[in-house]
């Protein structure tokens, strides 16, 4: 299938003015280079350190500690992603950039979650613009000092996606593991199963740029096409139905090797597939491996927040008190 026939409908801020793009970036979405193994390992090392520090800072009671997964994962994931993408950064500068990215993500939340895209001069737009410009200004200095060729908006978008998605996926992973504390499992299998049941990007949209046949249907140019990794992950030819049904978190289903994990597109596909997927998988695997020995437990029932993706809310978890 010709991927050029399917274009993006909006940019990351829900704007539809993509006229500044041309040629291979006409969609307004830059084609990022996939992270190298060295970048992935650098990011994972930072995550392990920062996650350990975040856990150690938790208050404890009767040899247990409690935390909100979506909140506790923020800085470890943000700093790990910045360390991977931006090489040779001083730790203080890395942490500053990470906090600015988190600030932009927070400012984007009401823009993304609104039933309609907010007006250009609305308060939500102005708050998002200020956060974005502050991040871009800091990145301009960082990238200039490194002689980088990518522009601040391109790097900012990559960092935001590379941070928010693992935070949500990591929170779901911990929630699922905490719901079955006495059942050990392979960390890789647990990661794939969490991504199958709750892919953070559960739906994505494309617009046809020419007449095309898809699934036996002929679509005209300008038609909107929705692709849902969430629904694809429920199809029996993309995920094994045994030893438990596809509505159940069951890492053991991936012990077999006749169906490959990831066929439901949790990281997308083609030229716009997630460039940080190897880092994301690495961070999630490290998180799953840590969780195996922590006696995780859910502290409250979990519901689904659909305001911007699918997020666990609340994701209150208790674990064994970390040692100093």
VENZIZI-V649561 format. One record per pair of residues at least 12 apart in sequence whose C-alpha atoms are under 10 Angstrom apart, sorted by the first residue. I is the first residue (numbers start at 0). GAP is how many residues later the second one is. Records with the same first field share a line. If there is no record, write none. Layout:
I=GAP + GAP
This chain:
0=211 + 212 + 213
1=210 + 268
2=205 + 266 + 267 + 268 + 269
3=20 + 23 + 204 + 205 + 206 + 266 + 267
4=201 + 202 + 203 + 204 + 205 + 206 + 207 + 216
5=21 + 199 + 200 + 201 + 202 + 203 + 204 + 206 + 215 + 216 + 217 + 218 + 219
6=19 + 20 + 21 + 22 + 198 + 199 + 200 + 201 + 202 + 215 + 217 + 218
7=18 + 19 + 20 + 21 + 196 + 197 + 198 + 199 + 200 + 201 + 216 + 264
8=18 + 19 + 195 + 196 + 197 + 198 + 199 + 213 + 215 + 216
9=17 + 18 + 19 + 195 + 196 + 197
10=16 + 17 + 18
11=16 + 17 + 96 + 99 + 100 + 145 + 148 + 149
12=95 + 96 + 98 + 99 + 104 + 105 + 112 + 115 + 116 + 144
13=94 + 97 + 98 + 102 + 103 + 104
14=102 + 103 + 104 + 105
15=12 + 101
23=247
27=126
28=125 + 128 + 129 + 243
29=120 + 123 + 124 + 125 + 127 + 128 + 241 + 242
30=123 + 127 + 239 + 240 + 241 + 242 + 243 + 244
31=118 + 122 + 123 + 126 + 239 + 240 + 241 + 242 + 243 + 244
32=238 + 239 + 241 + 242 + 243
33=239 + 240 + 241 + 242 + 243 + 244 + 245
34=49 + 50 + 239 + 240 + 241 + 242 + 243 + 244
35=48 + 49 + 239 + 240 + 242 + 243
36=47 + 241 + 242
37=46
38=41 + 42 + 43 + 44 + 45 + 46 + 47 + 48 + 237 + 239 + 240
39=40 + 41 + 43 + 44 + 45 + 236 + 237 + 238 + 239 + 240 + 241 + 242 + 243
40=39 + 42 + 43 + 237 + 238 + 241 + 242
41=38 + 39 + 40 + 41 + 42 + 43 + 45 + 237
42=33 + 34 + 35 + 36 + 37 + 38 + 39 + 40 + 41 + 42 + 43 + 44 + 236 + 237 + 239 + 240
43=32 + 33 + 36 + 37 + 39 + 40 + 235 + 236 + 237 + 238 + 239 + 240 + 241 + 242
44=35 + 38 + 39 + 238 + 241
45=30 + 31 + 32 + 33 + 34 + 35 + 36 + 37 + 38 + 237
46=26 + 28 + 29 + 30 + 31 + 32 + 33 + 34 + 36 + 235 + 236 + 239 + 240
47=28 + 29 + 32 + 235 + 238 + 239 + 242
48=27 + 31
49=23 + 25 + 26 + 27 + 28 + 29 + 30
50=21 + 22 + 23 + 24 + 25 + 26 + 29 + 236 + 239
51=24 + 238 + 270 + 271 + 272
52=23 + 269 + 271
53=13 + 18 + 19 + 20 + 21 + 22 + 268
54=12 + 17 + 18 + 264 + 266 + 267 + 268 + 269
55=265 + 266 + 267 + 268
56=265 + 267
57=14 + 263 + 264
58=262 + 263
59=258 + 259 + 260 + 261 + 262
60=259 + 260
61=258 + 259
62=256 + 257 + 258 + 259 + 260
63=230 + 231 + 232 + 254 + 255 + 256 + 257 + 258
64=231 + 252 + 253 + 254 + 255 + 256 + 257
65=230 + 231 + 232 + 233 + 250 + 251 + 252 + 253 + 254 + 255
66=232 + 248 + 249 + 250 + 251 + 252
67=103 + 231 + 245 + 246 + 247 + 248 + 249 + 250
68=98 + 99 + 101 + 102 + 103 + 104 + 105 + 106 + 243 + 244 + 245 + 246 + 247 + 248 + 249
69=94 + 96 + 97 + 98 + 99 + 100 + 101 + 102 + 104 + 241 + 242 + 243 + 244 + 245 + 246
70=96 + 97 + 100 + 244 + 245
71=95 + 99
72=90 + 91 + 93 + 94 + 95 + 97 + 98 + 214
73=24 + 25 + 28 + 89 + 90 + 92 + 93 + 94
74=20 + 23 + 24 + 27 + 88 + 92
75=19 + 22 + 87 + 91 + 207
76=21 + 85 + 86 + 87 + 88 + 89 + 90 + 93 + 203 + 206
77=16 + 17 + 19 + 20 + 21 + 22 + 23 + 24 + 81 + 82 + 84 + 85 + 86 + 88 + 89
78=12 + 15 + 16 + 17 + 18 + 19 + 20 + 22 + 84
79=14 + 15 + 18 + 82 + 83 + 199 + 203
80=13 + 17 + 77 + 78 + 79 + 80 + 81 + 82 + 85 + 195 + 198 + 199 + 202
81=12 + 13 + 14 + 15 + 16 + 19 + 73 + 76 + 77 + 78 + 80 + 81
82=12 + 14 + 15
83=75 + 192 + 195
84=70 + 73 + 74 + 77 + 191
85=53 + 56 + 57 + 60 + 62 + 69 + 73
86=59
87=58
88=53 + 57
92=45 + 49
93=48
95=39 + 42
96=37 + 38 + 39 + 41 + 42 + 45 + 59 + 62
97=37 + 61 + 62 + 65
98=36
99=31 + 32 + 33 + 34 + 35 + 36 + 38 + 39 + 56 + 60
100=30 + 31 + 33 + 34 + 35 + 55 + 56 + 58 + 59 + 60 + 62 + 63
101=29 + 33 + 57 + 58 + 61 + 62
102=25 + 27 + 28 + 29 + 31 + 32 + 57
103=23 + 24 + 25 + 26 + 27 + 28 + 29 + 30 + 31 + 52 + 53 + 56
104=23 + 26 + 27 + 52 + 54 + 55 + 56 + 58 + 59
105=21 + 22 + 25 + 58
106=17 + 18 + 19 + 20 + 21 + 22 + 23 + 24 + 25
107=16 + 17 + 19 + 20 + 21 + 23 + 24 + 52 + 200
108=15 + 19 + 198 + 199
109=14 + 15 + 17 + 18 + 197 + 198
110=13 + 14 + 16 + 17 + 197
111=195 + 196 + 197
112=193 + 194 + 195 + 196
113=193 + 194
114=192
131=20 + 21 + 24 + 25
132=19 + 20
134=17 + 18 + 20 + 21
135=15 + 16 + 17 + 18 + 19 + 20
136=15 + 16
137=14
138=12 + 13 + 14 + 16 + 17
139=12 + 13 + 15
142=12
157=116 + 117 + 118
158=117
160=113 + 114 + 115
161=112 + 113 + 114 + 115 + 117 + 118
162=113 + 117
163=36
164=34 + 35 + 36 + 102 + 112 + 115 + 144
165=34 + 110 + 111 + 113 + 114 + 115 + 116 + 117 + 118
166=33 + 113 + 116 + 117 + 144
167=30 + 31 + 32 + 33 + 141 + 142 + 143 + 144
168=22 + 25 + 26 + 29 + 30 + 31 + 32 + 111 + 112 + 115 + 141 + 142 + 143
169=21 + 24 + 25 + 30 + 110 + 111 + 113 + 114 + 115 + 117 + 118
170=23 + 113 + 116 + 140 + 141 + 142 + 143 + 144 + 145 + 146
171=19 + 22 + 23 + 25 + 26 + 27 + 28 + 130 + 138 + 139 + 140 + 141 + 143
172=17 + 18 + 19 + 20 + 21 + 22 + 24 + 25 + 76 + 111 + 112 + 114 + 115 + 118 + 139
173=16 + 17 + 20 + 110 + 113 + 114 + 117 + 122 + 123 + 124 + 141 + 142 + 143
174=19 + 121 + 122 + 123 + 124 + 126 + 127 + 137 + 139 + 140 + 141 + 142
175=14 + 17 + 18 + 21 + 72 + 73 + 74 + 120 + 121 + 122 + 126
176=13 + 17 + 72 + 74 + 111 + 114 + 115 + 118 + 119 + 120 + 121
177=113 + 114 + 116 + 117 + 118 + 119 + 120 + 121 + 137 + 138 + 139 + 140 + 141
178=70 + 117 + 118 + 119 + 120 + 122 + 123 + 138
179=69 + 115 + 116 + 117 + 118
180=110 + 111 + 112 + 113 + 114 + 115 + 116 + 117
181=110 + 113 + 114 + 115
182=109
183=67 + 68 + 107 + 108 + 109
184=65 + 66 + 67 + 103 + 104 + 107
185=65 + 66 + 68 + 69 + 99 + 102 + 103 + 106
186=64 + 97 + 98 + 99 + 100 + 101 + 102 + 103 + 104 + 105
187=63 + 66 + 73 + 93 + 94 + 96 + 97 + 98 + 100 + 101
188=61 + 62 + 63 + 64 + 65 + 66 + 72 + 96 + 99
189=59 + 60 + 61 + 62 + 63 + 64 + 94 + 95 + 98 + 99
190=60 + 70 + 90 + 91 + 92 + 93 + 94 + 95 + 96 + 97 + 98
191=58 + 59 + 62 + 69 + 70 + 74 + 89 + 92 + 93
192=40 + 46 + 53 + 55 + 56 + 57 + 58 + 59 + 60 + 61 + 68 + 69
193=55 + 56 + 57 + 90
194=34 + 35 + 38 + 66 + 67 + 69 + 70 + 71 + 72 + 86 + 89
195=33 + 34 + 35 + 36 + 37 + 38 + 42 + 43 + 50 + 51 + 53 + 65 + 66 + 67 + 68 + 69 + 70
196=32 + 33 + 34 + 35 + 36 + 37 + 49 + 50 + 51 + 52 + 53
197=31 + 32 + 33 + 35 + 51 + 68 + 106 + 111 + 112 + 113 + 114
198=29 + 30 + 31 + 32 + 34 + 65 + 66 + 67 + 68 + 110 + 111 + 112
199=29 + 30 + 66 + 67 + 108 + 109 + 110 + 111
200=27 + 28 + 29 + 64 + 65 + 66 + 67 + 107 + 108 + 109
201=25 + 26 + 27 + 28 + 29 + 30 + 31 + 63 + 64 + 104 + 106 + 107 + 108
202=23 + 24 + 25 + 26 + 27 + 28 + 63 + 106 + 107
203=21 + 22 + 23 + 24 + 25 + 64
204=19 + 20 + 21 + 22 + 23
205=16 + 17 + 18 + 19 + 20 + 21
206=13 + 14 + 15 + 16 + 17 + 18 + 19
207=12 + 13 + 14 + 15 + 16 + 17
208=12 + 13 + 14 + 15
209=12 + 13
210=12
226=37 + 38 + 41
227=36 + 37 + 38 + 40
228=33 + 34 + 35 + 36 + 37 + 38 + 39
229=34 + 35 + 36 + 80
230=33
231=31 + 32 + 33 + 34
232=13 + 14 + 28 + 29 + 30 + 31 + 32 + 33
233=12 + 13 + 30
234=29
235=23
236=22 + 26 + 27
237=21 + 22 + 23 + 24 + 25 + 26
238=14 + 15 + 19 + 20 + 21 + 22 + 23 + 24 + 25
239=12 + 13 + 14 + 15 + 16 + 17 + 18 + 19 + 20 + 21
240=12
241=12 + 14
266=13
290=28 + 29
292=26 + 27
293=24 + 25 + 26 + 27 + 28
294=23 + 24 + 25 + 26
295=21 + 22 + 23 + 24
296=19 + 20 + 21 + 22 + 23
297=16 + 17 + 18 + 19 + 20 + 21
298=15 + 16 + 17 + 18 + 19 + 20
299=13 + 14 + 15 + 16 + 17 + 18
300=12 + 13 + 14 + 15
301=12 + 13 + 14
302=12
